[in-house]
Amino acid sequence: MGRTKKVGSTGRFGVRYGKGVKKRFLKIETVQKQKHTCPRCLRTGLKRVSSGIWLCERCGMKFAGKAYEPGSK
């Protein structure tokens, strides 16, 4: 429902919220939903559990990082 090449997953919002807001939201959402590299085992499998909490599916390491990406910058 509502997913196209142009708007991606923000198509679920339809005509609401405007183009700029949806564009920024799409950028953030794609970064947070992708699998990242674990700092301990260096394998791809790190997922976001909640805001700022990251969990490696392989080694089980859970740590705090940024809200939308695991870095500590």
Secondary structure, 3 states (H helix, E strand, C coil): CCCECCCEHHHHHCCCCCHHHHHHHHHHHHHHHCCEECCCCCCEEEEEEECCEEEECCCCCEEECCCCCCCCC
